[in-house]
Amino acid sequence: MTTKTSHTEPWEISKQSPSGKLRSCYSTDRVRALEAIRSLRQTLDRQEEQCVFGLRMSGMSWADIGEALGTTRQAAHHKFQSTAGLLDKLAEAAGRPVKP
């Protein structure tokens, strides 16, 4: 006699739980996947910042950068505000016009 066991994914709501809490997700493969995703995000963030740096140094405006990122000039400037002031000073020192 075989017993049929039900299979519930870790992210599915447990039907046995009266509170409907999500089951824990401790699968090693999923943890490694999340770690890999985090690493990729960090790499992409650095690449994006380097692109913005190069574009600002070449004279591109924040409005154009925002458009390329699918956002506004203000949002792009805010996202990169830690380097925005430095970028503008470097561009001015290099004799390049700084576009808002």
Biopython code that builds the backbone (N, CA, C, O; Angstrom):
import numpy as np
from Bio.PDB.StructureBuilder import StructureBuilder

atoms = [
    (1, "MET", "N", (0.828, -1.166, 0.000)),
    (1, "MET", "CA", (0.000, 0.000, 0.000)),
    (1, "MET", "C", (0.882, 1.242, 0.000)),
    (1, "MET", "O", (1.774, 1.378, 0.838)),
    (2, "THR", "N", (0.633, 2.136, -0.932)),
    (2, "THR", "CA", (1.409, 3.369, -1.005)),
    (2, "THR", "C", (0.594, 4.521, -0.440)),
    (2, "THR", "O", (-0.623, 4.600, -0.605)),
    (3, "THR", "N", (1.304, 5.397, 0.221)),
    (3, "THR", "CA", (0.663, 6.567, 0.789)),
    (3, "THR", "C", (0.961, 7.756, -0.104)),
    (3, "THR", "O", (2.117, 8.016, -0.438)),
    (4, "LYS", "N", (-0.056, 8.461, -0.479)),
    (4, "LYS", "CA", (0.122, 9.632, -1.325)),
    (4, "LYS", "C", (0.391, 10.839, -0.424)),
    (4, "LYS", "O", (-0.389, 11.163, 0.472)),
    (5, "THR", "N", (1.510, 11.482, -0.695)),
    (5, "THR", "CA", (1.836, 12.680, 0.076)),
    (5, "THR", "C", (1.612, 13.895, -0.808)),
    (5, "THR", "O", (1.917, 13.881, -2.000)),
    (6, "SER", "N", (1.087, 14.917, -0.217)),
    (6, "SER", "CA", (0.886, 16.139, -0.993)),
    (6, "SER", "C", (2.168, 16.960, -0.954)),
    (6, "SER", "O", (2.903, 16.957, 0.033)),
    (7, "HIS", "N", (2.407, 17.646, -2.031)),
    (7, "HIS", "CA", (3.602, 18.477, -2.133)),
    (7, "HIS", "C", (3.166, 19.930, -2.191)),
    (7, "HIS", "O", (2.395, 20.321, -3.067)),
    (8, "THR", "N", (3.655, 20.718, -1.266)),
    (8, "THR", "CA", (3.360, 22.143, -1.239)),
    (8, "THR", "C", (4.674, 22.898, -1.368)),
    (8, "THR", "O", (5.621, 22.635, -0.626)),
    (9, "GLU", "N", (4.733, 23.814, -2.286)),
    (9, "GLU", "CA", (5.930, 24.634, -2.436)),
    (9, "GLU", "C", (6.097, 25.507, -1.195)),
    (9, "GLU", "O", (5.105, 25.869, -0.561)),
    (10, "PRO", "N", (7.330, 25.849, -0.840)),
    (10, "PRO", "CA", (7.572, 26.629, 0.378)),
    (10, "PRO", "C", (6.873, 27.987, 0.385)),
    (10, "PRO", "O", (6.562, 28.513, 1.453)),
    (11, "TRP", "N", (6.623, 28.557, -0.787)),
    (11, "TRP", "CA", (6.014, 29.882, -0.834)),
    (11, "TRP", "C", (4.480, 29.830, -0.827)),
    (11, "TRP", "O", (3.818, 30.862, -0.722)),
    (12, "GLU", "N", (3.935, 28.635, -0.938)),
    (12, "GLU", "CA", (2.481, 28.516, -0.926)),
    (12, "GLU", "C", (1.954, 28.617, 0.499)),
    (12, "GLU", "O", (2.640, 28.255, 1.455)),
    (13, "ILE", "N", (0.760, 29.099, 0.625)),
    (13, "ILE", "CA", (0.151, 29.224, 1.941)),
    (13, "ILE", "C", (-0.205, 27.828, 2.458)),
    (13, "ILE", "O", (-0.820, 27.023, 1.759)),
    (14, "SER", "N", (0.190, 27.577, 3.672)),
    (14, "SER", "CA", (-0.082, 26.284, 4.280)),
    (14, "SER", "C", (-1.559, 26.176, 4.615)),
    (14, "SER", "O", (-2.117, 27.023, 5.311)),
    (15, "LYS", "N", (-2.178, 25.126, 4.112)),
    (15, "LYS", "CA", (-3.604, 24.930, 4.368)),
    (15, "LYS", "C", (-3.827, 24.432, 5.799)),
    (15, "LYS", "O", (-4.918, 24.596, 6.346)),
    (16, "GLN", "N", (-2.797, 23.820, 6.414)),
    (16, "GLN", "CA", (-2.934, 23.335, 7.775)),
    (16, "GLN", "C", (-2.788, 24.461, 8.794)),
    (16, "GLN", "O", (-3.235, 24.321, 9.933)),
    (17, "SER", "N", (-2.190, 25.538, 8.414)),
    (17, "SER", "CA", (-1.931, 26.631, 9.340)),
    (17, "SER", "C", (-3.160, 27.523, 9.470)),
    (17, "SER", "O", (-3.596, 28.116, 8.483)),
    (18, "PRO", "N", (-3.717, 27.626, 10.656)),
    (18, "PRO", "CA", (-4.905, 28.458, 10.820)),
    (18, "PRO", "C", (-4.635, 29.931, 10.538)),
    (18, "PRO", "O", (-5.545, 30.662, 10.146)),
    (19, "SER", "N", (-3.411, 30.368, 10.730)),
    (19, "SER", "CA", (-3.107, 31.778, 10.504)),
    (19, "SER", "C", (-2.763, 32.057, 9.045)),
    (19, "SER", "O", (-2.660, 33.220, 8.655)),
    (20, "GLY", "N", (-2.583, 31.017, 8.231)),
    (20, "GLY", "CA", (-2.285, 31.207, 6.817)),
    (20, "GLY", "C", (-0.871, 31.723, 6.574)),
    (20, "GLY", "O", (-0.603, 32.324, 5.534)),
    (21, "LYS", "N", (0.032, 31.495, 7.521)),
    (21, "LYS", "CA", (1.408, 31.975, 7.366)),
    (21, "LYS", "C", (2.100, 31.239, 6.228)),
    (21, "LYS", "O", (1.793, 30.082, 5.940)),
    (22, "LEU", "N", (3.034, 31.925, 5.589)),
    (22, "LEU", "CA", (3.813, 31.287, 4.544)),
    (22, "LEU", "C", (4.808, 30.327, 5.161)),
    (22, "LEU", "O", (5.380, 30.584, 6.220)),
    (23, "ARG", "N", (4.999, 29.221, 4.478)),
    (23, "ARG", "CA", (5.988, 28.256, 4.952)),
    (23, "ARG", "C", (7.387, 28.840, 4.793)),
    (23, "ARG", "O", (7.615, 29.721, 3.964)),
    (24, "SER", "N", (8.301, 28.346, 5.584)),
    (24, "SER", "CA", (9.689, 28.783, 5.498)),
    (24, "SER", "C", (10.313, 28.319, 4.199)),
    (24, "SER", "O", (9.930, 27.293, 3.639)),
    (25, "CYS", "N", (11.267, 29.079, 3.736)),
    (25, "CYS", "CA", (11.955, 28.750, 2.484)),
    (25, "CYS", "C", (13.438, 28.570, 2.815)),
    (25, "CYS", "O", (14.204, 29.531, 2.756)),
    (26, "TYR", "N", (13.840, 27.363, 3.157)),
    (26, "TYR", "CA", (15.220, 27.106, 3.571)),
    (26, "TYR", "C", (15.994, 26.277, 2.562)),
    (26, "TYR", "O", (17.083, 25.795, 2.874)),
    (27, "SER", "N", (15.472, 26.103, 1.391)),
    (27, "SER", "CA", (16.153, 25.292, 0.404)),
    (27, "SER", "C", (17.516, 25.903, 0.095)),
    (27, "SER", "O", (17.619, 27.093, -0.204)),
    (28, "THR", "N", (18.545, 25.091, 0.169)),
    (28, "THR", "CA", (19.903, 25.560, -0.098)),
    (28, "THR", "C", (20.019, 26.146, -1.492)),
    (28, "THR", "O", (20.686, 27.161, -1.689)),
    (29, "ASP", "N", (19.369, 25.508, -2.469)),
    (29, "ASP", "CA", (19.431, 26.016, -3.837)),
    (29, "ASP", "C", (18.807, 27.401, -3.934)),
    (29, "ASP", "O", (19.333, 28.269, -4.632)),
    (30, "ARG", "N", (17.709, 27.613, -3.253)),
    (30, "ARG", "CA", (17.056, 28.925, -3.301)),
    (30, "ARG", "C", (17.884, 29.981, -2.591)),
    (30, "ARG", "O", (17.940, 31.130, -3.031)),
    (31, "VAL", "N", (18.522, 29.602, -1.504)),
    (31, "VAL", "CA", (19.395, 30.543, -0.791)),
    (31, "VAL", "C", (20.564, 30.933, -1.690)),
    (31, "VAL", "O", (20.919, 32.108, -1.777)),
    (32, "ARG", "N", (21.155, 29.958, -2.350)),
    (32, "ARG", "CA", (22.266, 30.258, -3.278)),
    (32, "ARG", "C", (21.791, 31.126, -4.428)),
    (32, "ARG", "O", (22.516, 32.015, -4.873)),
    (33, "ALA", "N", (20.587, 30.883, -4.912)),
    (33, "ALA", "CA", (20.034, 31.695, -5.994)),
    (33, "ALA", "C", (19.872, 33.143, -5.544)),
    (33, "ALA", "O", (20.204, 34.067, -6.287)),
    (34, "LEU", "N", (19.364, 33.343, -4.335)),
    (34, "LEU", "CA", (19.219, 34.706, -3.814)),
    (34, "LEU", "C", (20.570, 35.391, -3.651)),
    (34, "LEU", "O", (20.706, 36.581, -3.935)),
    (35, "GLU", "N", (21.562, 34.643, -3.196)),
    (35, "GLU", "CA", (22.903, 35.213, -3.051)),
    (35, "GLU", "C", (23.469, 35.619, -4.407)),
    (35, "GLU", "O", (24.110, 36.663, -4.530)),
    (36, "ALA", "N", (23.236, 34.802, -5.412)),
    (36, "ALA", "CA", (23.704, 35.110, -6.769)),
    (36, "ALA", "C", (22.987, 36.338, -7.319)),
    (36, "ALA", "O", (23.607, 37.179, -7.970)),
    (37, "ILE", "N", (21.693, 36.444, -7.064)),
    (37, "ILE", "CA", (20.927, 37.604, -7.516)),
    (37, "ILE", "C", (21.452, 38.873, -6.849)),
    (37, "ILE", "O", (21.614, 39.900, -7.508)),
    (38, "ARG", "N", (21.718, 38.804, -5.548)),
    (38, "ARG", "CA", (22.260, 39.962, -4.835)),
    (38, "ARG", "C", (23.596, 40.388, -5.436)),
    (38, "ARG", "O", (23.842, 41.579, -5.629)),
    (39, "SER", "N", (24.444, 39.429, -5.729)),
    (39, "SER", "CA", (25.748, 39.724, -6.321)),
    (39, "SER", "C", (25.598, 40.367, -7.701)),
    (39, "SER", "O", (26.308, 41.317, -8.030)),
    (40, "LEU", "N", (24.678, 39.848, -8.499)),
    (40, "LEU", "CA", (24.435, 40.430, -9.818)),
    (40, "LEU", "C", (23.926, 41.861, -9.715)),
    (40, "LEU", "O", (24.337, 42.727, -10.487)),
    (41, "ARG", "N", (23.027, 42.112, -8.757)),
    (41, "ARG", "CA", (22.517, 43.476, -8.563)),
    (41, "ARG", "C", (23.647, 44.430, -8.218)),
    (41, "ARG", "O", (23.708, 45.542, -8.742)),
    (42, "GLN", "N", (24.542, 43.998, -7.337)),
    (42, "GLN", "CA", (25.673, 44.847, -6.955)),
    (42, "GLN", "C", (26.557, 45.146, -8.161)),
    (42, "GLN", "O", (27.005, 46.278, -8.343)),
    (43, "THR", "N", (26.805, 44.132, -8.980)),
    (43, "THR", "CA", (27.614, 44.318, -10.183)),
    (43, "THR", "C", (26.931, 45.281, -11.145)),
    (43, "THR", "O", (27.570, 46.184, -11.684)),
    (44, "LEU", "N", (25.633, 45.089, -11.359)),
    (44, "LEU", "CA", (24.885, 45.971, -12.258)),
    (44, "LEU", "C", (24.831, 47.402, -11.731)),
    (44, "LEU", "O", (24.909, 48.350, -12.512)),
    (45, "ASP", "N", (24.699, 47.566, -10.430)),
    (45, "ASP", "CA", (24.692, 48.908, -9.844)),
    (45, "ASP", "C", (26.017, 49.623, -10.101)),
    (45, "ASP", "O", (26.034, 50.805, -10.442)),
    (46, "ARG", "N", (27.129, 48.899, -9.936)),
    (46, "ARG", "CA", (28.450, 49.496, -10.203)),
    (46, "ARG", "C", (28.587, 49.869, -11.678)),
    (46, "ARG", "O", (29.090, 50.942, -12.010)),
    (47, "GLN", "N", (28.135, 48.972, -12.562)),
    (47, "GLN", "CA", (28.208, 49.241, -14.000)),
    (47, "GLN", "C", (27.369, 50.467, -14.365)),
    (47, "GLN", "O", (27.804, 51.316, -15.143)),
    (48, "GLU", "N", (26.177, 50.551, -13.802)),
    (48, "GLU", "CA", (25.293, 51.684, -14.069)),
    (48, "GLU", "C", (25.936, 52.982, -13.600)),
    (48, "GLU", "O", (25.902, 53.987, -14.310)),
    (49, "GLU", "N", (26.521, 52.962, -12.405)),
    (49, "GLU", "CA", (27.177, 54.157, -11.875)),
    (49, "GLU", "C", (28.355, 54.576, -12.755)),
    (49, "GLU", "O", (28.559, 55.767, -12.989)),
    (50, "GLN", "N", (29.126, 53.611, -13.238)),
    (50, "GLN", "CA", (30.250, 53.930, -14.127)),
    (50, "GLN", "C", (29.762, 54.530, -15.445)),
    (50, "GLN", "O", (30.381, 55.454, -15.973)),
    (51, "CYS", "N", (28.658, 54.008, -15.976)),
    (51, "CYS", "CA", (28.084, 54.563, -17.210)),
    (51, "CYS", "C", (27.630, 55.995, -16.990)),
    (51, "CYS", "O", (27.901, 56.874, -17.809)),
    (52, "VAL", "N", (26.938, 56.227, -15.883)),
    (52, "VAL", "CA", (26.469, 57.580, -15.574)),
    (52, "VAL", "C", (27.671, 58.512, -15.419)),
    (52, "VAL", "O", (27.652, 59.635, -15.924)),
    (53, "PHE", "N", (28.692, 58.065, -14.740)),
    (53, "PHE", "CA", (29.898, 58.871, -14.564)),
    (53, "PHE", "C", (30.468, 59.261, -15.924)),
    (53, "PHE", "O", (30.744, 60.434, -16.174)),
    (54, "GLY", "N", (30.641, 58.282, -16.794)),
    (54, "GLY", "CA", (31.207, 58.559, -18.117)),
    (54, "GLY", "C", (30.332, 59.483, -18.941)),
    (54, "GLY", "O", (30.838, 60.370, -19.629)),
    (55, "LEU", "N", (29.024, 59.284, -18.878)),
    (55, "LEU", "CA", (28.115, 60.143, -19.639)),
    (55, "LEU", "C", (28.122, 61.573, -19.118)),
    (55, "LEU", "O", (28.108, 62.519, -19.907)),
    (56, "ARG", "N", (28.145, 61.743, -17.798)),
    (56, "ARG", "CA", (28.218, 63.099, -17.236)),
    (56, "ARG", "C", (29.540, 63.766, -17.605)),
    (56, "ARG", "O", (29.572, 64.956, -17.915)),
    (57, "MET", "N", (30.630, 62.998, -17.571)),
    (57, "MET", "CA", (31.934, 63.564, -17.931)),
    (57, "MET", "C", (31.992, 63.948, -19.407)),
    (57, "MET", "O", (32.747, 64.840, -19.795)),
    (58, "SER", "N", (31.196, 63.275, -20.220)),
    (58, "SER", "CA", (31.187, 63.620, -21.649)),
    (58, "SER", "C", (30.193, 64.738, -21.952)),
    (58, "SER", "O", (30.069, 65.171, -23.098)),
    (59, "GLY", "N", (29.473, 65.212, -20.905)),
    (59, "GLY", "CA", (28.594, 66.357, -21.079)),
    (59, "GLY", "C", (27.116, 66.043, -21.196)),
    (59, "GLY", "O", (26.320, 66.951, -21.436)),
    (60, "MET", "N", (26.724, 64.797, -21.034)),
    (60, "MET", "CA", (25.301, 64.461, -21.136)),
    (60, "MET", "C", (24.534, 65.045, -19.949)),
    (60, "MET", "O", (25.034, 65.054, -18.824)),
    (61, "SER", "N", (23.335, 65.525, -20.203)),
    (61, "SER", "CA", (22.519, 66.140, -19.151)),
    (61, "SER", "C", (21.853, 65.072, -18.283)),
    (61, "SER", "O", (21.713, 63.915, -18.679)),
    (62, "TRP", "N", (21.448, 65.502, -17.090)),
    (62, "TRP", "CA", (20.718, 64.603, -16.198)),
    (62, "TRP", "C", (19.379, 64.224, -16.818)),
    (62, "TRP", "O", (18.882, 63.121, -16.593)),
    (63, "ALA", "N", (18.795, 65.124, -17.590)),
    (63, "ALA", "CA", (17.532, 64.814, -18.260)),
    (63, "ALA", "C", (17.725, 63.665, -19.249)),
    (63, "ALA", "O", (16.899, 62.755, -19.312)),
    (64, "ASP", "N", (18.811, 63.704, -20.018)),
    (64, "ASP", "CA", (19.081, 62.627, -20.982)),
    (64, "ASP", "C", (19.408, 61.315, -20.272)),
    (64, "ASP", "O", (18.995, 60.244, -20.717)),
    (65, "ILE", "N", (20.147, 61.402, -19.175)),
    (65, "ILE", "CA", (20.475, 60.202, -18.400)),
    (65, "ILE", "C", (19.198, 59.621, -17.798)),
    (65, "ILE", "O", (18.982, 58.409, -17.836)),
    (66, "GLY", "N", (18.354, 60.490, -17.245)),
    (66, "GLY", "CA", (17.084, 60.037, -16.691)),
    (66, "GLY", "C", (16.233, 59.344, -17.734)),
    (66, "GLY", "O", (15.629, 58.307, -17.465)),
    (67, "GLU", "N", (16.186, 59.922, -18.935)),
    (67, "GLU", "CA", (15.405, 59.311, -20.015)),
    (67, "GLU", "C", (15.957, 57.934, -20.374)),
    (67, "GLU", "O", (15.193, 56.993, -20.588)),
    (68, "ALA", "N", (17.283, 57.817, -20.441)),
    (68, "ALA", "CA", (17.900, 56.523, -20.759)),
    (68, "ALA", "C", (17.600, 55.475, -19.682)),
    (68, "ALA", "O", (17.503, 54.284, -19.975)),
    (69, "LEU", "N", (17.456, 55.931, -18.438)),
    (69, "LEU", "CA", (17.149, 55.026, -17.328)),
    (69, "LEU", "C", (15.647, 54.799, -17.171)),
    (69, "LEU", "O", (15.219, 54.003, -16.335)),
    (70, "GLY", "N", (14.854, 55.496, -17.972)),
    (70, "GLY", "CA", (13.412, 55.344, -17.882)),
    (70, "GLY", "C", (12.813, 56.079, -16.699)),
    (70, "GLY", "O", (11.805, 55.648, -16.139)),
    (71, "THR", "N", (13.429, 57.183, -16.318)),
    (71, "THR", "CA", (12.972, 57.949, -15.161)),
    (71, "THR", "C", (13.135, 59.437, -15.445)),
    (71, "THR", "O", (13.423, 59.828, -16.577)),
    (72, "THR", "N", (12.956, 60.250, -14.442)),
    (72, "THR", "CA", (13.093, 61.695, -14.621)),
    (72, "THR", "C", (14.515, 62.153, -14.333)),
    (72, "THR", "O", (15.331, 61.416, -13.780)),
    (73, "ARG", "N", (14.785, 63.395, -14.728)),
    (73, "ARG", "CA", (16.081, 64.020, -14.440)),
    (73, "ARG", "C", (16.310, 64.046, -12.934)),
    (73, "ARG", "O", (17.392, 63.710, -12.454)),
    (74, "GLN", "N", (15.283, 64.449, -12.198)),
    (74, "GLN", "CA", (15.402, 64.565, -10.744)),
    (74, "GLN", "C", (15.677, 63.212, -10.092)),
    (74, "GLN", "O", (16.503, 63.113, -9.184)),
    (75, "ALA", "N", (14.984, 62.172, -10.554)),
    (75, "ALA", "CA", (15.176, 60.840, -9.972)),
    (75, "ALA", "C", (16.582, 60.317, -10.263)),
    (75, "ALA", "O", (17.214, 59.711, -9.397)),
    (76, "ALA", "N", (17.068, 60.550, -11.475)),
    (76, "ALA", "CA", (18.428, 60.108, -11.822)),
    (76, "ALA", "C", (19.457, 60.848, -10.971)),
    (76, "ALA", "O", (20.389, 60.243, -10.442)),
    (77, "HIS", "N", (19.278, 62.162, -10.844)),
    (77, "HIS", "CA", (20.206, 62.969, -10.043)),
    (77, "HIS", "C", (20.180, 62.512, -8.589)),
    (77, "HIS", "O", (21.226, 62.399, -7.949)),
    (78, "HIS", "N", (18.981, 62.251, -8.069)),
    (78, "HIS", "CA", (18.844, 61.806, -6.688)),
    (78, "HIS", "C", (19.509, 60.436, -6.473)),
    (78, "HIS", "O", (20.186, 60.221, -5.467)),
    (79, "LYS", "N", (19.312, 59.524, -7.416)),
    (79, "LYS", "CA", (19.888, 58.184, -7.290)),
    (79, "LYS", "C", (21.410, 58.227, -7.220)),
    (79, "LYS", "O", (22.035, 57.441, -6.507)),
    (80, "PHE", "N", (21.993, 59.154, -7.968)),
    (80, "PHE", "CA", (23.454, 59.246, -8.021)),
    (80, "PHE", "C", (23.960, 60.487, -7.307)),
    (80, "PHE", "O", (25.030, 60.996, -7.638)),
    (81, "GLN", "N", (23.203, 60.987, -6.324)),
    (81, "GLN", "CA", (23.565, 62.220, -5.655)),
    (81, "GLN", "C", (24.903, 62.148, -4.934)),
    (81, "GLN", "O", (25.567, 63.171, -4.773)),
    (82, "SER", "N", (25.309, 60.966, -4.498)),
    (82, "SER", "CA", (26.596, 60.846, -3.802)),
    (82, "SER", "C", (27.760, 61.202, -4.724)),
    (82, "SER", "O", (28.809, 61.652, -4.262)),
    (83, "THR", "N", (27.573, 61.001, -6.014)),
    (83, "THR", "CA", (28.641, 61.333, -6.960)),
    (83, "THR", "C", (28.280, 62.504, -7.876)),
    (83, "THR", "O", (29.123, 62.986, -8.632)),
    (84, "ALA", "N", (27.026, 62.959, -7.809)),
    (84, "ALA", "CA", (26.569, 64.017, -8.715)),
    (84, "ALA", "C", (27.378, 65.298, -8.553)),
    (84, "ALA", "O", (27.812, 65.887, -9.542)),
    (85, "GLY", "N", (27.582, 65.729, -7.320)),
    (85, "GLY", "CA", (28.350, 66.957, -7.084)),
    (85, "GLY", "C", (29.784, 66.822, -7.566)),
    (85, "GLY", "O", (30.321, 67.739, -8.187)),
    (86, "LEU", "N", (30.397, 65.703, -7.288)),
    (86, "LEU", "CA", (31.768, 65.451, -7.735)),
    (86, "LEU", "C", (31.846, 65.435, -9.256)),
    (86, "LEU", "O", (32.769, 66.005, -9.839)),
    (87, "LEU", "N", (30.890, 64.792, -9.892)),
    (87, "LEU", "CA", (30.867, 64.734, -11.351)),
    (87, "LEU", "C", (30.777, 66.125, -11.950)),
    (87, "LEU", "O", (31.492, 66.441, -12.902)),
    (88, "ASP", "N", (29.910, 66.954, -11.405)),
    (88, "ASP", "CA", (29.745, 68.309, -11.924)),
    (88, "ASP", "C", (31.025, 69.130, -11.743)),
    (88, "ASP", "O", (31.412, 69.877, -12.641)),
    (89, "LYS", "N", (31.679, 68.994, -10.590)),
    (89, "LYS", "CA", (32.936, 69.716, -10.346)),
    (89, "LYS", "C", (34.033, 69.247, -11.297)),
    (89, "LYS", "O", (34.795, 70.063, -11.817)),
    (90, "LEU", "N", (34.117, 67.941, -11.526)),
    (90, "LEU", "CA", (35.122, 67.414, -12.449)),
    (90, "LEU", "C", (34.876, 67.901, -13.877)),
    (90, "LEU", "O", (35.812, 68.251, -14.596)),
    (91, "ALA", "N", (33.612, 67.919, -14.272)),
    (91, "ALA", "CA", (33.268, 68.385, -15.620)),
    (91, "ALA", "C", (33.626, 69.857, -15.774)),
    (91, "ALA", "O", (34.172, 70.255, -16.802)),
    (92, "GLU", "N", (33.327, 70.659, -14.775)),
    (92, "GLU", "CA", (33.674, 72.092, -14.823)),
    (92, "GLU", "C", (35.184, 72.266, -14.872)),
    (92, "GLU", "O", (35.683, 73.092, -15.636)),
    (93, "ALA", "N", (35.921, 71.503, -14.071)),
    (93, "ALA", "CA", (37.381, 71.606, -14.045)),
    (93, "ALA", "C", (37.983, 71.199, -15.384)),
    (93, "ALA", "O", (39.033, 71.707, -15.775)),
    (94, "ALA", "N", (37.320, 70.283, -16.087)),
    (94, "ALA", "CA", (37.810, 69.837, -17.384)),
    (94, "ALA", "C", (37.389, 70.795, -18.499)),
    (94, "ALA", "O", (37.722, 70.589, -19.666)),
    (95, "GLY", "N", (36.653, 71.842, -18.125)),
    (95, "GLY", "CA", (36.224, 72.821, -19.115)),
    (95, "GLY", "C", (35.022, 72.387, -19.928)),
    (95, "GLY", "O", (34.741, 72.947, -20.987)),
    (96, "ARG", "N", (34.325, 71.401, -19.435)),
    (96, "ARG", "CA", (33.118, 70.938, -20.146)),
    (96, "ARG", "C", (31.906, 71.626, -19.541)),
    (96, "ARG", "O", (31.814, 71.760, -18.321)),
    (97, "PRO", "N", (31.000, 72.053, -20.360)),
    (97, "PRO", "CA", (29.803, 72.670, -19.804)),
    (97, "PRO", "C", (28.981, 71.655, -19.021)),
    (97, "PRO", "O", (28.820, 70.510, -19.445)),
    (98, "VAL", "N", (28.469, 72.081, -17.885)),
    (98, "VAL", "CA", (27.663, 71.199, -17.053)),
    (98, "VAL", "C", (26.202, 71.453, -17.379)),
    (98, "VAL", "O", (25.685, 72.549, -17.163)),
    (99, "LYS", "N", (25.548, 70.434, -17.896)),
    (99, "LYS", "CA", (24.123, 70.546, -18.216)),
    (99, "LYS", "C", (23.329, 70.057, -17.019)),
    (99, "LYS", "O", (23.677, 69.050, -16.402)),
    (100, "PRO", "N", (22.257, 70.774, -16.691)),
    (100, "PRO", "CA", (21.444, 70.343, -15.539)),
    (100, "PRO", "C", (20.783, 69.001, -15.777)),
    (100, "PRO", "O", (20.069, 68.502, -14.907)),
]
sb = StructureBuilder()
sb.init_structure("model")
sb.init_model(0)
sb.init_chain("A")
sb.init_seg("    ")
for serial, (resi, resn, name, xyz) in enumerate(atoms, 1):
    if name == "N":
        sb.init_residue(resn, " ", resi, " ")
    sb.init_atom(name, np.array(xyz, "f"), 0.0, 1.0, " ", f" {name:<3s}", serial, name[0])
structure = sb.get_structure()
